[in-house]
Amino acid sequence: MKILSVSLAFLLLLTLASKGVYSDNKQRGYENLSSVHFVSEAISEHERLHLIFMREEEKLARDVYIKLSIEHPETKIFGKIAIAETHHTGSVFDALMRFNIDDPVVNENVGVFSGEEFGSYFTEKYTDLTNQGLSSELDALYVGAFIEELDMLDIKTCPKVMIEEIDSIKGSNDCGLVYTNDKVISSLYGHLIAGSEAHLKAFVYNIEKYIGEGAYQAQVLPQEDIDDILGR
């Protein structure tokens, strides 16, 4: 049964790609970056590297959710949000093409990360997160919420691994939304954050069916930020 589910998951992704998910952002309220009429200056090396990172981080979310949807087929939220993450990683792909940046994703298979800069990091993350989500539906839901919190943090500020691995990046304000002045990148990141907020709300709603309404505690972001997102 799981083999069949894996095949169906890949067919779903192939179908989405063939219908132009990566260039059909207008249908989901986000204009294709190739047609945005902003005048963008040449972007910095930090902006370039951060876009590469976000391309793979959005794929990470997609891939983990596909894996968890196979392991917990009764939990429909993973399949639904995996489709949304396909849109998100496609939106970052559009930005890479706009700025003539090589795509780090050369293999769309689930769990495969081959980018020169961050491929090994995301391979390890994929293994760790999927393993954490295998034990139970609740564990899997917590993994989903963790991913969305981490995604928002990594969009807004420089991810920890970039600070550790790239000599010219000295701190959290050296890349991400807080760093960029480019209107295209800022628009993209605002779109991704809005999506992550919606996904986090959905995961928390399902988590609190187990632990009680209002009981969710932040895993990555400050608790006050989570409370603001959840309207508490």
C-alpha positions, 0 to 999 in steps of 0.5 A: 500500500505504501509503495502505491502511495509513493507512486501516487505522490510522485504522479501528483507532483508530476501532474502539478509541474506539467500544468505549470505550477512553477509559472502559474502563480497568478492563479494563487494570488501571487504574480509570476515573478517573470512578469513583475514590473519592478525595476530591480538592481543587481542583487547582492551575494547574500541575497543570491545565497539566501534565495538558493537556501529558500528554494531548498527549504521550501522543497524540504517542507514539501518533501517532509509533508509528502513522506508524512502523508504516506506514513499517516494517510488518515491525516489529510493536512500533510497532502494538502500543505505539500501541494501548497509547498510545491507552489512555494518552492516554485515561486522561489524558482521563479525568482532564481530564474529572474535573477539568472541564478542556477537552480540548486534543485537538479532532482525533484525526487522526494528527500533528494537535496543536491545543492552545492551550498546547502544540499548536505544540510537539507539532506540531514534535516529531511532525515531528522524531521521525517524520523521524528514524525514517524511515531504518531500523528501528533509527532508528525503534526508537531514536525509540521508546526516546527517546519513552519516556524523555522521557515518564517524565521529563516525567511525573515533573518539569516539562517544559522547554517548560513552564518556558520558556513559563509564567511562574509555573513556575520549575523542574523541581519546579513540576509533574509527579509530584514536585509534585502531592499529588492522589491521582488524579493521582499514581495516573494518573502512576504508571500512565503511568510503569509503561507507559513502563517496559514500552515502553522494555524492549520497544524496547531488546530490539529495539534490542539485536538490532542493537547487542548485548545490554547496549549500549543507552545512555540518551538522556534519563534518567540511565544509572543510571535506565535500568539500573534499569528494565532490571534491569542 
